[in-house]
Amino acid sequence: MTATPHGPLTGVRVVELAGIGPGPYAAMVLADLGADVVRVARPPGPVLGIVPAHDLTNRNKRSVTVALKSDRGPQTVLDLVERADVLIEGMRPGVAERLGVGPDACLARNPRLVYGRMTGWGQHGPLAQRAGHDIGYLATTGVLGMIGAPDAPPAIPANLLGDYAGGSLYLVIGVLAALQHARTPGGTGQVVDAAIVDGAAHLSTMIHGMLAAGAWQDHRGVNLLDGGCPFYGVYETADGGYMAVGALEPQFYAEFTALIGIADQAPEQGDTARWEELRAQVAARFKTRTRQAWTEVFEPSDACVAPVLSLREAPTHPHLAARGTFTDHADVVQPAPAPRFSATPGSVRRPPALPGADTAEVAADWDVPRLTGPTAAP
């Protein structure tokens, strides 16, 4: 069964060499946007405690199983590559080459291929061969040191900021840009070297500009956007919930102080000498009502205040529900594809691909008979 045409990338074929984290997520983004993504799977089994049936980063994909270390394994992948527009791999530098599916071998078979490489440290440099995780990449780029209170260790932003923002999304940007180049007259394929350290550093461009201008101090919890100012932070409510305040602009600050009930005593917004006094006033006021009560106060306003919701609460928020920010597919609530397109909307079409479950289907659709040969799978 050929993938249903749906999304702006309908007709684009992607080979994903199975890995964990940012590579699969990048391939999921392409699949959400309509690409026919075939994941070349490793032997089945949980990864970081996630069983394949619940690994949502493999939604909208199809899966084949190939024994890459077998005699015919690399040739089977190259057969797929010959019919593909994009390949994504997240191995350490040099591993794909040793397996026979590195850039030279793949581009020799398909000169217009976009070969996307996803690593933490990048393809070269002193740490290129070292193991790593999101937290270490953020630490090295200075990004982790920006996050958290000044009198506490840096706060860990799950693995969203490094793996997915600095990694996956930069790989997607690179792949789409390279795909555009490959499809122009005279265009060729190329290698996209997406490194989490590069992407995470790039995300901090504005902050580096502020640092150079003297508008940002090089330690956390004392700046405008890192919790240092009392009108851009998080406060506890009477029931142990939290409200997020982002009343940066003067008109929003005025509305915020009025609604929270301190307009007649709050200092001027720019009076940094009284920021701690203001923080104490705001904290005391928020402790007088529950999160829901404060939500009802601020929801109709432009004070830029919102309740801090949990992962399970977020899909029920009226605004997110109205927009369909989350969707329920196969009885699993999950974020819907983003961004949105007026003419070619993406969608969740398939549940997470189980390892090897689509081998025969892909062999027929992509005309790769070697996939179902005697040595194609373990």
C-alpha positions as CSV (number, residue, x, y, z in Angstrom):
1,M,0.0,0.0,0.0
2,T,1.6,3.3,-1.1
3,A,1.7,6.1,1.5
4,T,-1.4,8.3,1.3
5,P,-0.7,11.6,-0.4
6,H,-0.9,14.1,2.5
7,G,1.4,17.0,3.3
8,P,3.7,19.3,1.3
9,L,6.4,16.6,1.2
10,T,4.2,14.0,-0.5
11,G,6.4,12.2,-3.1
12,V,9.7,12.7,-1.2
13,R,11.3,9.4,-0.2
14,V,13.4,9.2,3.0
15,V,15.6,6.3,4.2
16,E,16.2,6.5,8.0
17,L,18.9,4.3,9.4
18,A,17.5,3.5,12.9
19,G,18.9,5.3,15.9
20,I,17.6,7.0,18.9
21,G,16.7,10.6,19.8
22,P,17.1,13.4,17.3
23,G,17.5,11.4,14.1
24,P,14.2,9.5,14.5
25,Y,12.5,12.8,15.5
26,A,13.8,14.6,12.5
27,A,12.5,11.7,10.3
28,M,9.1,11.9,12.1
29,V,8.9,15.6,11.2
30,L,9.5,14.8,7.5
31,A,6.9,12.0,7.7
32,D,4.4,14.2,9.4
33,L,4.7,16.6,6.4
34,G,3.9,13.8,4.0
35,A,7.3,12.2,3.1
36,D,7.4,8.4,2.7
37,V,9.9,7.5,5.4
38,V,11.3,4.0,5.5
39,R,13.0,3.2,8.8
40,V,15.7,0.6,8.4
41,A,15.3,-1.0,11.8
42,R,17.6,-2.6,14.3
43,P,16.4,-5.8,16.0
44,P,13.2,-5.2,18.0
45,G,13.4,-4.1,21.6
46,P,12.8,-1.1,24.0
47,V,15.0,1.9,23.7
48,L,15.3,4.0,26.9
49,G,12.3,2.2,28.2
50,I,10.0,2.9,25.2
51,V,8.5,-0.1,23.5
52,P,8.2,0.3,19.7
53,A,4.4,0.4,19.8
54,H,4.6,3.6,21.9
55,D,7.6,5.3,20.3
56,L,5.7,8.2,18.7
57,T,8.8,9.4,17.0
58,N,8.2,6.5,14.6
59,R,4.7,7.5,13.6
60,N,3.8,8.0,10.0
61,K,6.8,5.8,8.9
62,R,7.2,2.3,7.6
63,S,9.8,-0.1,8.8
64,V,12.0,-2.7,7.2
65,T,14.6,-4.9,8.8
66,V,18.0,-5.2,7.2
67,A,21.0,-7.0,8.6
68,L,23.6,-4.3,7.8
69,K,26.5,-6.6,8.8
70,S,25.4,-9.4,6.4
71,D,27.0,-9.7,3.0
72,R,23.9,-8.3,1.3
73,G,22.9,-5.8,4.0
74,P,24.7,-2.7,2.6
75,Q,23.6,-3.5,-0.9
76,T,20.0,-3.7,0.2
77,V,20.3,-0.2,1.8
78,L,21.9,1.1,-1.3
79,D,19.0,-0.3,-3.3
80,L,16.7,1.9,-1.2
81,V,19.1,4.8,-1.5
82,E,19.0,4.6,-5.2
83,R,15.2,5.3,-5.1
84,A,15.3,7.8,-2.2
85,D,15.7,11.6,-2.0
86,V,17.0,11.7,1.5
87,L,18.9,9.5,3.9
88,I,19.2,10.2,7.6
89,E,21.7,8.5,9.9
90,G,22.8,9.2,13.5
91,M,25.8,7.0,14.0
92,R,29.2,8.1,15.3
93,P,31.5,9.5,12.6
94,G,32.9,6.8,10.4
95,V,30.5,4.0,11.4
96,A,28.3,4.3,8.4
97,E,31.4,4.3,6.2
98,R,32.6,1.1,7.8
99,L,29.2,-0.5,7.3
100,G,29.3,0.4,3.6
101,V,26.6,2.9,3.6
102,G,28.5,6.2,4.1
103,P,28.2,9.3,1.9
104,D,30.6,8.2,-0.8
105,A,28.9,4.9,-1.4
106,C,25.4,6.4,-1.2
107,L,26.1,9.4,-3.5
108,A,27.9,7.2,-6.0
109,R,24.6,5.2,-6.2
110,N,22.4,8.3,-6.2
111,P,24.2,11.6,-7.0
112,R,21.1,13.7,-6.0
113,L,20.8,12.2,-2.6
114,V,20.7,14.5,0.5
115,Y,22.7,12.6,3.1
116,G,21.7,13.9,6.5
117,R,24.0,13.2,9.4
118,M,22.9,13.7,13.0
119,T,25.4,13.7,15.8
120,G,26.0,15.6,19.1
121,W,29.6,16.8,18.5
122,G,29.6,16.9,14.7
123,Q,31.7,15.0,12.1
124,H,35.0,16.5,13.1
125,G,36.8,18.1,16.1
126,P,38.5,16.7,19.2
127,L,35.2,15.3,20.7
128,A,33.7,13.9,17.4
129,Q,34.3,10.3,18.5
130,R,33.2,10.7,22.0
131,A,29.8,9.6,23.4
132,G,27.5,12.2,24.6
133,H,24.0,13.3,25.5
134,D,21.9,16.4,25.4
135,I,23.0,17.7,28.8
136,G,26.6,17.6,27.8
137,Y,26.1,19.3,24.5
138,L,24.2,22.1,26.2
139,A,26.8,22.4,28.9
140,T,29.6,22.8,26.4
141,T,27.8,25.5,24.4
142,G,27.1,27.7,27.4
143,V,23.4,27.2,27.0
144,L,22.9,25.0,30.1
145,G,24.7,27.5,32.2
146,M,22.1,30.1,31.3
147,I,19.1,28.2,32.7
148,G,18.0,28.2,36.4
149,A,18.3,30.2,39.6
150,P,21.6,31.9,40.4
151,D,21.9,30.1,43.7
152,A,21.1,26.6,42.4
153,P,22.7,24.3,39.8
154,P,21.6,24.8,36.2
155,A,18.1,23.5,35.4
156,I,17.8,20.7,33.0
157,P,15.3,21.4,30.2
158,A,14.6,17.6,29.6
159,N,16.2,16.8,26.2
160,L,14.1,19.3,24.3
161,L,16.6,22.1,23.8
162,G,19.5,20.1,22.6
163,D,18.4,16.9,21.0
164,Y,15.3,18.2,19.4
165,A,15.6,22.0,19.0
166,G,19.4,22.2,18.4
167,G,19.6,18.8,16.8
168,S,16.5,17.5,15.0
169,L,15.1,20.7,13.8
170,Y,18.4,21.9,12.4
171,L,18.8,18.6,10.6
172,V,15.3,19.1,9.1
173,I,16.2,22.7,8.0
174,G,19.4,21.4,6.4
175,V,17.8,18.5,4.7
176,L,15.0,20.7,3.2
177,A,17.5,23.3,2.0
178,A,19.8,20.7,0.5
179,L,16.8,19.0,-1.1
180,Q,15.8,22.3,-2.7
181,H,19.4,22.7,-4.1
182,A,19.4,19.1,-5.4
183,R,16.2,19.8,-7.3
184,T,17.3,23.0,-9.0
185,P,18.7,22.7,-12.6
186,G,22.3,21.5,-12.3
187,G,21.8,20.8,-8.6
188,T,23.5,17.9,-6.8
189,G,23.2,15.9,-3.7
190,Q,25.3,16.7,-0.6
191,V,26.1,15.8,3.0
192,V,24.3,17.7,5.8
193,D,26.4,17.7,9.0
194,A,23.9,18.6,11.7
195,A,25.5,18.7,15.2
196,I,23.6,19.4,18.4
197,V,26.5,21.7,19.6
198,D,26.2,23.8,16.5
199,G,22.4,24.1,16.6
200,A,22.2,24.8,20.4
201,A,24.9,27.5,20.0
202,H,23.0,29.0,17.0
203,L,19.8,29.2,19.2
204,S,21.6,31.5,21.5
205,T,22.5,34.1,18.8
206,M,20.3,36.8,20.2
207,I,21.7,36.3,23.7
208,H,25.3,36.6,22.4
209,G,24.2,39.9,20.8
210,M,22.8,41.2,24.1
211,L,26.0,40.0,25.9
212,A,28.2,42.0,23.4
213,A,26.0,45.0,23.9
214,G,26.2,44.8,27.7
215,A,22.5,44.0,28.0
216,W,23.1,40.5,29.3
217,Q,25.2,39.3,32.3
218,D,27.1,36.1,31.8
219,H,25.5,34.3,34.7
220,R,22.0,32.9,35.2
221,G,19.0,34.2,37.0
222,V,19.9,37.9,36.8
223,N,18.7,38.8,33.3
224,L,15.5,39.9,31.7
225,L,14.6,36.5,30.2
226,D,16.1,34.0,32.6
227,G,14.0,34.6,35.7
228,G,16.1,37.5,36.9
229,C,13.3,40.1,36.6
230,P,10.1,39.7,38.7
231,F,7.7,40.3,35.8
232,Y,9.1,37.4,33.7
233,G,9.0,34.3,36.0
234,V,7.0,31.6,37.6
235,Y,5.1,31.9,40.9
236,E,3.4,29.4,43.2
237,T,-0.3,29.6,43.9
238,A,-2.3,28.7,47.0
239,D,-2.9,25.1,45.9
240,G,0.7,24.4,45.0
241,G,0.2,25.1,41.3
242,Y,2.2,27.7,39.3
243,M,1.5,30.7,37.1
244,A,3.9,31.9,34.4
245,V,4.3,35.7,34.1
246,G,5.7,37.4,30.9
247,A,4.6,41.0,31.3
248,L,7.6,42.5,29.6
249,E,6.1,45.5,27.7
250,P,5.0,48.5,29.8
251,Q,1.3,48.2,28.8
252,F,1.3,44.5,29.8
253,Y,3.1,45.3,33.0
254,A,0.5,47.9,33.9
255,E,-2.3,45.5,33.2
256,F,-0.5,42.7,35.2
257,T,0.0,44.8,38.3
258,A,-3.6,46.0,38.2
259,L,-5.1,42.6,37.9
260,I,-2.9,41.1,40.6
261,G,-3.8,43.9,42.9
262,I,-0.6,45.9,43.5
263,A,-0.9,48.7,40.9
264,D,-0.9,51.3,43.7
265,Q,2.2,50.0,45.4
266,A,4.3,48.4,42.6
267,P,7.5,50.1,41.7
268,E,8.3,51.4,38.2
269,Q,9.0,48.6,35.9
270,G,12.6,49.7,35.2
271,D,13.5,50.3,38.8
272,T,15.9,47.4,39.1
273,A,16.9,48.4,42.7
274,R,13.3,47.5,43.8
275,W,13.0,44.3,41.8
276,E,13.3,42.1,44.8
277,E,10.7,44.1,46.6
278,L,8.4,43.6,43.6
279,R,9.1,39.9,43.4
280,A,8.1,39.5,47.0
281,Q,4.8,41.5,46.4
282,V,4.0,39.3,43.4
283,A,4.8,36.1,45.1
284,A,2.6,37.0,48.1
285,R,-0.3,37.9,45.9
286,F,-0.2,34.7,43.9
287,K,-0.2,32.6,47.1
288,T,-3.6,34.0,48.0
289,R,-5.6,32.2,45.3
290,T,-5.5,28.8,43.5
291,R,-4.1,28.3,40.0
292,Q,-7.6,28.1,38.6
293,A,-8.7,31.3,40.3
294,W,-5.8,33.2,38.9
295,T,-6.3,31.7,35.5
296,E,-9.8,33.1,35.4
297,V,-8.5,36.5,36.4
298,F,-5.8,36.7,33.7
299,E,-7.3,34.7,30.8
300,P,-9.4,37.5,29.3
301,S,-6.4,40.0,29.6
302,D,-3.2,41.0,27.8
303,A,-1.2,40.7,31.0
304,C,0.7,37.7,29.5
305,V,0.1,35.4,32.4
306,A,-0.7,31.7,31.9
307,P,-1.1,28.6,34.1
308,V,1.7,26.1,34.1
309,L,0.1,22.9,33.0
310,S,1.3,19.3,33.1
311,L,1.8,17.1,30.0
312,R,-1.6,15.5,30.7
313,E,-3.4,18.7,31.3
314,A,-2.1,20.6,28.3
315,P,-4.3,18.8,25.6
316,T,-7.4,19.9,27.5
317,H,-6.6,23.6,27.5
318,P,-9.4,25.4,25.6
319,H,-7.2,27.2,23.2
320,L,-5.1,24.1,22.4
321,A,-8.2,22.0,22.1
322,A,-9.8,24.5,19.7
323,R,-6.7,24.6,17.5
324,G,-6.2,20.8,17.6
325,T,-2.7,21.2,18.9
326,F,-2.9,17.7,20.2
327,T,-4.6,14.8,18.4
328,D,-5.8,11.4,19.4
329,H,-4.6,8.6,17.1
330,A,-5.0,4.9,17.9
331,D,-6.1,5.9,21.4
332,V,-2.8,7.8,22.1
333,V,-3.0,11.5,22.7
334,Q,0.0,13.2,21.1
335,P,1.1,16.5,19.6
336,A,-0.3,17.1,16.1
337,P,2.0,17.8,13.2
338,A,3.4,21.3,13.0
339,P,3.6,23.8,11.3
340,R,0.3,24.0,9.4
341,F,-0.3,24.4,5.7
342,S,-3.4,25.8,4.0
343,A,-3.2,23.6,0.9
344,T,-1.3,20.6,2.0
345,P,-1.9,19.9,5.7
346,G,0.1,17.2,7.4
347,S,-1.6,14.6,9.6
348,V,-1.0,11.5,11.8
349,R,-1.7,8.7,9.3
350,R,0.0,5.7,10.8
351,P,0.8,4.6,14.4
352,P,4.5,4.0,15.3
353,A,6.1,1.6,12.8
354,L,7.0,-1.7,14.4
355,P,10.5,-3.0,13.5
356,G,10.4,-4.8,10.1
357,A,6.6,-4.9,10.0
358,D,6.4,-3.2,6.5
359,T,9.3,-5.0,4.8
360,A,7.2,-6.8,2.1
361,E,5.1,-3.7,1.5
362,V,8.1,-1.4,1.0
363,A,9.9,-4.1,-1.1
364,A,6.9,-3.9,-3.5
365,D,6.3,-0.1,-3.4
366,W,10.0,0.8,-3.8
367,D,10.8,-2.1,-6.1
368,V,13.6,-3.4,-3.9
369,P,13.3,-7.3,-4.1
370,R,16.5,-7.7,-2.2
371,L,14.6,-6.5,1.0
372,T,12.8,-9.9,1.2
373,G,15.9,-12.0,0.2
374,P,17.2,-14.7,2.4
375,T,19.9,-12.5,4.1
376,A,18.0,-9.3,4.2
377,A,16.9,-9.6,7.8
378,P,18.5,-11.2,10.9
